[in-house]
Amino acid sequence: MGKLDEDGLEASYNALLLPGAKRGDDGSRSSRVEVLTLQVAFSSTGREWATVSMEGLHVYSLDEDMIFDPISLTEAVTPAAVFTKIGAEDYATALKMAIHLNEYALVKDVLEATPFDSIPHVVRTVGPEHLERLMQFLSKIMSTSPHIEFFLRWCLQLLQIHGVHLEKHRGTFMRAFRALHKAIESRQSEFKTICEENRYNLEFVADQASLERGISNNNA
């Protein structure tokens, strides 16, 4: 049982004797360390955020298996450096740097500069932390690019090489899956309409050619 105070109430606090005080210190205090934050930034997915303080860089994530890649912290990661890597045919590093810079036009330039036969090799070098953003970029490019077969190969290799990881973390990549599926389905619908129209136009042209040949033979 705790000690009773002058009012007959039970004192449950720690009776810390203070100079000149008849009662102990009954204020149970708990405080957390205050950190002065200089800057806060959120990732494009909204699942990670980082803050810069006097104690250093703090990175937080909603995903327990987040992989931290410090390449984005170097001053060497610039658009000029990306084009230098493209010129040196180091497409894997160029793509990683472009994704870190998170610039659509820059990522598109790297993807389009990559040779068709080199796509599987570049896709293998893409880390798990970059897959979601790469899928988002591909879905956006697929919506407008005339190079359908080229970017379909990117999508196919991405699913074949990283399929196990994507399946295991399907919840994390669901938004990217939907965007990619929507872009591909939209282009398929466009080409289906064009192919059907061309087929009927070709049939019409062939029929007209047959009629003209028949008229010419009758006149002869």
CYANA upper distance limits for C-alpha pairs under 8 A (distance plus 0.5 A):
  2 GLY  CA     10 GLU  CA      6.22
  2 GLY  CA     11 ALA  CA      6.12
  2 GLY  CA     12 SER  CA      6.08
  3 LYS  CA     10 GLU  CA      6.25
  3 LYS  CA     11 ALA  CA      5.92
  3 LYS  CA     12 SER  CA      7.86
  4 LEU  CA      8 GLY  CA      5.91
  4 LEU  CA      9 LEU  CA      5.84
  4 LEU  CA     10 GLU  CA      4.93
  4 LEU  CA     11 ALA  CA      6.15
  5 ASP  CA      9 LEU  CA      6.05
  5 ASP  CA     10 GLU  CA      6.80
  5 ASP  CA     11 ALA  CA      6.68
 13 TYR  CA     25 ASP  CA      8.05
 13 TYR  CA     26 ASP  CA      5.57
 13 TYR  CA     27 GLY  CA      8.00
 13 TYR  CA     28 SER  CA      7.76
 14 ASN  CA     24 GLY  CA      7.72
 14 ASN  CA     25 ASP  CA      7.47
 14 ASN  CA     26 ASP  CA      6.95
 15 ALA  CA     23 ARG  CA      7.84
 15 ALA  CA     24 GLY  CA      4.79
 15 ALA  CA     25 ASP  CA      6.44
 15 ALA  CA     26 ASP  CA      7.36
 16 LEU  CA     24 GLY  CA      5.22
 16 LEU  CA     25 ASP  CA      5.78
 16 LEU  CA     26 ASP  CA      8.41
 17 LEU  CA     21 ALA  CA      7.69
 17 LEU  CA     23 ARG  CA      7.65
 17 LEU  CA     24 GLY  CA      5.59
 17 LEU  CA     25 ASP  CA      7.53
 18 LEU  CA     23 ARG  CA      8.37
 18 LEU  CA     24 GLY  CA      7.08
 18 LEU  CA     25 ASP  CA      7.82
 35 VAL  CA     53 SER  CA      7.20
 35 VAL  CA     54 MET  CA      7.87
 35 VAL  CA     55 GLU  CA      8.30
 36 LEU  CA     53 SER  CA      6.13
 36 LEU  CA     54 MET  CA      6.87
 37 THR  CA     51 THR  CA      7.16
 37 THR  CA     52 VAL  CA      6.37
 37 THR  CA     53 SER  CA      4.98
 37 THR  CA     54 MET  CA      7.70
 38 LEU  CA     51 THR  CA      7.89
 38 LEU  CA     52 VAL  CA      6.02
 38 LEU  CA     53 SER  CA      5.95
 38 LEU  CA     54 MET  CA      8.26
 39 GLN  CA     51 THR  CA      6.10
 39 GLN  CA     52 VAL  CA      5.81
 39 GLN  CA     53 SER  CA      7.89
 40 VAL  CA     49 TRP  CA      7.83
 40 VAL  CA     50 ALA  CA      6.33
 40 VAL  CA     51 THR  CA      4.87
 40 VAL  CA     52 VAL  CA      7.09
 41 ALA  CA     49 TRP  CA      6.21
 41 ALA  CA     50 ALA  CA      5.98
 41 ALA  CA     51 THR  CA      6.91
 42 PHE  CA     46 GLY  CA      6.60
 42 PHE  CA     47 ARG  CA      8.41
 42 PHE  CA     48 GLU  CA      6.60
 42 PHE  CA     49 TRP  CA      4.71
 42 PHE  CA     50 ALA  CA      6.93
 43 SER  CA     47 ARG  CA      7.22
 43 SER  CA     48 GLU  CA      5.94
 43 SER  CA     49 TRP  CA      6.30
 44 SER  CA    133 ARG  CA      8.49
 45 THR  CA    133 ARG  CA      8.42
 47 ARG  CA     61 SER  CA      6.30
 47 ARG  CA     62 LEU  CA      5.95
 47 ARG  CA     63 ASP  CA      7.80
 48 GLU  CA     59 VAL  CA      7.87
 48 GLU  CA     60 TYR  CA      6.14
 48 GLU  CA     61 SER  CA      4.71
 48 GLU  CA     62 LEU  CA      6.87
 49 TRP  CA     59 VAL  CA      6.56
 49 TRP  CA     60 TYR  CA      5.95
 49 TRP  CA     61 SER  CA      6.98
 50 ALA  CA     57 LEU  CA      7.58
 50 ALA  CA     58 HIS  CA      5.99
 50 ALA  CA     59 VAL  CA      4.85
 50 ALA  CA     60 TYR  CA      6.54
 51 THR  CA     57 LEU  CA      6.46
 51 THR  CA     58 HIS  CA      5.79
 51 THR  CA     59 VAL  CA      7.16
 52 VAL  CA     56 GLY  CA      6.42
 52 VAL  CA     57 LEU  CA      5.23
 52 VAL  CA     58 HIS  CA      6.89
 53 SER  CA     57 LEU  CA      6.88
 53 SER  CA     58 HIS  CA      8.24
 61 SER  CA     66 MET  CA      7.18
 66 MET  CA    129 GLU  CA      7.80
 67 ILE  CA    128 PRO  CA      8.31
 67 ILE  CA    129 GLU  CA      6.69
 68 PHE  CA    129 GLU  CA      8.45
 70 PRO  CA     74 THR  CA      8.03
 71 ILE  CA     77 VAL  CA      8.14
 71 ILE  CA     97 MET  CA      8.39
 72 SER  CA     77 VAL  CA      7.20
 72 SER  CA     97 MET  CA      8.02
 72 SER  CA    100 HIS  CA      6.26
 72 SER  CA    101 LEU  CA      8.03
 76 ALA  CA     81 ALA  CA      7.38
 77 VAL  CA     81 ALA  CA      6.72
 77 VAL  CA     82 VAL  CA      7.91
 77 VAL  CA     97 MET  CA      6.60
 77 VAL  CA    101 LEU  CA      8.04
 78 THR  CA     82 VAL  CA      6.93
 78 THR  CA     97 MET  CA      8.25
 78 THR  CA    101 LEU  CA      8.00
 79 PRO  CA     83 PHE  CA      6.96
 79 PRO  CA     98 ALA  CA      7.86
 79 PRO  CA    101 LEU  CA      8.48
 79 PRO  CA    106 LEU  CA      7.75
 80 ALA  CA     84 THR  CA      6.74
 81 ALA  CA     85 LYS  CA      6.79
 81 ALA  CA     94 ALA  CA      8.40
 82 VAL  CA     86 ILE  CA      6.86
 82 VAL  CA     93 THR  CA      8.46
 82 VAL  CA     94 ALA  CA      5.39
 82 VAL  CA     95 LEU  CA      8.21
 82 VAL  CA     97 MET  CA      6.94
 82 VAL  CA     98 ALA  CA      7.04
 83 PHE  CA     87 GLY  CA      6.65
 83 PHE  CA     94 ALA  CA      7.79
 84 THR  CA     88 ALA  CA      6.79
 85 LYS  CA     89 GLU  CA      6.65
 85 LYS  CA     90 ASP  CA      5.58
 85 LYS  CA     91 TYR  CA      7.06
 85 LYS  CA     93 THR  CA      7.39
 85 LYS  CA     94 ALA  CA      5.85
 86 ILE  CA     90 ASP  CA      6.22
 86 ILE  CA     91 TYR  CA      6.12
 86 ILE  CA     94 ALA  CA      6.66
 86 ILE  CA    110 VAL  CA      7.54
 86 ILE  CA    113 ALA  CA      7.75
 90 ASP  CA     94 ALA  CA      6.81
 91 TYR  CA     95 LEU  CA      6.52
 91 TYR  CA    110 VAL  CA      7.45
 91 TYR  CA    113 ALA  CA      8.47
 91 TYR  CA    114 THR  CA      6.68
 91 TYR  CA    122 VAL  CA      7.21
 92 ALA  CA     96 LYS  CA      6.86
 92 ALA  CA    121 HIS  CA      8.47
 92 ALA  CA    122 VAL  CA      5.42
 92 ALA  CA    123 VAL  CA      8.30
 92 ALA  CA    125 THR  CA      6.85
 92 ALA  CA    126 VAL  CA      8.08
 93 THR  CA     97 MET  CA      6.66
 94 ALA  CA     98 ALA  CA      6.58
 94 ALA  CA    110 VAL  CA      7.15
 95 LEU  CA     99 ILE  CA      6.62
 95 LEU  CA    107 VAL  CA      7.02
 95 LEU  CA    110 VAL  CA      6.41
 95 LEU  CA    111 LEU  CA      7.81
 96 LYS  CA    100 HIS  CA      6.82
 96 LYS  CA    126 VAL  CA      7.64
 96 LYS  CA    130 HIS  CA      8.29
 97 MET  CA    101 LEU  CA      6.83
 98 ALA  CA    102 ASN  CA      6.76
 98 ALA  CA    103 GLU  CA      7.24
 98 ALA  CA    106 LEU  CA      6.44
 98 ALA  CA    107 VAL  CA      5.77
 98 ALA  CA    110 VAL  CA      8.06
 99 ILE  CA    103 GLU  CA      7.55
 99 ILE  CA    107 VAL  CA      6.81
 99 ILE  CA    130 HIS  CA      7.70
 99 ILE  CA    133 ARG  CA      7.77
 99 ILE  CA    134 LEU  CA      7.72
102 ASN  CA    107 VAL  CA      8.13
103 GLU  CA    107 VAL  CA      6.78
104 TYR  CA    108 LYS  CA      6.62
104 TYR  CA    137 PHE  CA      7.24
105 ALA  CA    109 ASP  CA      6.72
106 LEU  CA    110 VAL  CA      6.93
107 VAL  CA    111 LEU  CA      6.72
107 VAL  CA    137 PHE  CA      8.02
108 LYS  CA    112 GLU  CA      6.58
108 LYS  CA    137 PHE  CA      8.30
108 LYS  CA    141 ILE  CA      7.72
109 ASP  CA    113 ALA  CA      6.51
110 VAL  CA    114 THR  CA      6.79
114 THR  CA    118 SER  CA      7.01
114 THR  CA    119 ILE  CA      7.16
115 PRO  CA    119 ILE  CA      7.16
116 PHE  CA    150 PHE  CA      7.41
118 SER  CA    122 VAL  CA      6.84
119 ILE  CA    123 VAL  CA      6.59
119 ILE  CA    153 ARG  CA      8.14
119 ILE  CA    154 TRP  CA      7.01
119 ILE  CA    157 GLN  CA      8.05
120 PRO  CA    124 ARG  CA      6.81
120 PRO  CA    154 TRP  CA      8.34
120 PRO  CA    157 GLN  CA      6.44
121 HIS  CA    125 THR  CA      7.30
122 VAL  CA    126 VAL  CA      7.36
123 VAL  CA    154 TRP  CA      8.20
123 VAL  CA    157 GLN  CA      7.29
123 VAL  CA    158 LEU  CA      6.66
123 VAL  CA    161 ILE  CA      7.95
124 ARG  CA    161 ILE  CA      7.13
124 ARG  CA    162 HIS  CA      8.46
126 VAL  CA    130 HIS  CA      6.88
126 VAL  CA    131 LEU  CA      7.39
127 GLY  CA    131 LEU  CA      7.20
128 PRO  CA    165 HIS  CA      8.28
130 HIS  CA    134 LEU  CA      6.63
131 LEU  CA    135 MET  CA      6.64
132 GLU  CA    136 GLN  CA      6.83
132 GLU  CA    173 PHE  CA      6.56
132 GLU  CA    176 ALA  CA      6.67
133 ARG  CA    137 PHE  CA      6.70
133 ARG  CA    176 ALA  CA      8.42
134 LEU  CA    138 LEU  CA      6.62
135 MET  CA    139 SER  CA      6.63
135 MET  CA    155 CYS  CA      8.31
135 MET  CA    176 ALA  CA      6.33
135 MET  CA    177 PHE  CA      8.05
135 MET  CA    180 LEU  CA      7.23
136 GLN  CA    140 LYS  CA      6.85
136 GLN  CA    176 ALA  CA      6.04
136 GLN  CA    179 ALA  CA      7.36
136 GLN  CA    180 LEU  CA      7.54
137 PHE  CA    141 ILE  CA      6.68
138 LEU  CA    142 MET  CA      6.39
138 LEU  CA    151 PHE  CA      7.83
138 LEU  CA    154 TRP  CA      8.48
138 LEU  CA    155 CYS  CA      7.91
138 LEU  CA    180 LEU  CA      7.59
139 SER  CA    143 SER  CA      6.94
139 SER  CA    176 ALA  CA      8.43
139 SER  CA    179 ALA  CA      6.32
139 SER  CA    180 LEU  CA      4.95
139 SER  CA    181 HIS  CA      8.33
139 SER  CA    182 LYS  CA      8.41
139 SER  CA    183 ALA  CA      6.08
139 SER  CA    184 ILE  CA      8.16
140 LYS  CA    144 THR  CA      7.85
140 LYS  CA    180 LEU  CA      8.48
140 LYS  CA    183 ALA  CA      7.83
141 ILE  CA    145 SER  CA      6.21
142 MET  CA    148 ILE  CA      7.44
142 MET  CA    151 PHE  CA      7.20
142 MET  CA    183 ALA  CA      6.48
142 MET  CA    184 ILE  CA      7.34
142 MET  CA    187 ARG  CA      8.27
143 SER  CA    183 ALA  CA      5.75
143 SER  CA    184 ILE  CA      8.03
143 SER  CA    186 SER  CA      8.01
143 SER  CA    187 ARG  CA      7.46
147 HIS  CA    151 PHE  CA      6.95
148 ILE  CA    152 LEU  CA      6.51
149 GLU  CA    153 ARG  CA      6.77
150 PHE  CA    154 TRP  CA      7.33
151 PHE  CA    155 CYS  CA      6.85
152 LEU  CA    156 LEU  CA      6.55
153 ARG  CA    157 GLN  CA      6.51
154 TRP  CA    158 LEU  CA      6.56
155 CYS  CA    159 LEU  CA      6.80
156 LEU  CA    160 GLN  CA      6.61
157 GLN  CA    161 ILE  CA      6.32
158 LEU  CA    162 HIS  CA      6.30
158 LEU  CA    163 GLY  CA      7.82
159 LEU  CA    163 GLY  CA      5.24
159 LEU  CA    166 LEU  CA      8.25
162 HIS  CA    166 LEU  CA      6.66
163 GLY  CA    167 GLU  CA      6.45
164 VAL  CA    168 LYS  CA      6.65
165 HIS  CA    169 HIS  CA      6.73
166 LEU  CA    170 ARG  CA      6.01
166 LEU  CA    173 PHE  CA      7.31
169 HIS  CA    173 PHE  CA      7.19
170 ARG  CA    174 MET  CA      6.19
173 PHE  CA    177 PHE  CA      6.56
174 MET  CA    178 ARG  CA      6.70
175 ARG  CA    179 ALA  CA      6.79
176 ALA  CA    180 LEU  CA      6.60
177 PHE  CA    181 HIS  CA      6.51
178 ARG  CA    182 LYS  CA      6.49
179 ALA  CA    183 ALA  CA      6.74
180 LEU  CA    184 ILE  CA      6.76
181 HIS  CA    185 GLU  CA      6.46
182 LYS  CA    186 SER  CA      6.53
183 ALA  CA    187 ARG  CA      6.90
184 ILE  CA    188 GLN  CA      6.64
185 GLU  CA    189 SER  CA      6.70
186 SER  CA    190 GLU  CA      6.86
187 ARG  CA    191 PHE  CA      6.71
188 GLN  CA    192 LYS  CA      6.49
189 SER  CA    193 THR  CA      6.83
190 GLU  CA    194 ILE  CA      6.85
191 PHE  CA    195 CYS  CA      6.42
192 LYS  CA    196 GLU  CA      6.65
193 THR  CA    197 GLU  CA      6.67
194 ILE  CA    198 ASN  CA      6.57
195 CYS  CA    199 ARG  CA      6.53
196 GLU  CA    200 TYR  CA      6.89
197 GLU  CA    201 ASN  CA      6.64
198 ASN  CA    202 LEU  CA      6.44
199 ARG  CA    203 GLU  CA      6.67
200 TYR  CA    204 PHE  CA      6.63
201 ASN  CA    205 VAL  CA      6.69
202 LEU  CA    206 ALA  CA      6.55
203 GLU  CA    207 ASP  CA      6.61
204 PHE  CA    208 GLN  CA      6.67
205 VAL  CA    209 ALA  CA      6.65
206 ALA  CA    210 SER  CA      6.74
207 ASP  CA    211 LEU  CA      6.72
208 GLN  CA    212 GLU  CA      6.67
209 ALA  CA    213 ARG  CA      6.70
210 SER  CA    214 GLY  CA      6.66
211 LEU  CA    215 ILE  CA      6.70
212 GLU  CA    216 SER  CA      6.65
213 ARG  CA    217 ASN  CA      6.71
214 GLY  CA    218 ASN  CA      6.78
215 ILE  CA    219 ASN  CA      6.72
216 SER  CA    220 ALA  CA      6.72
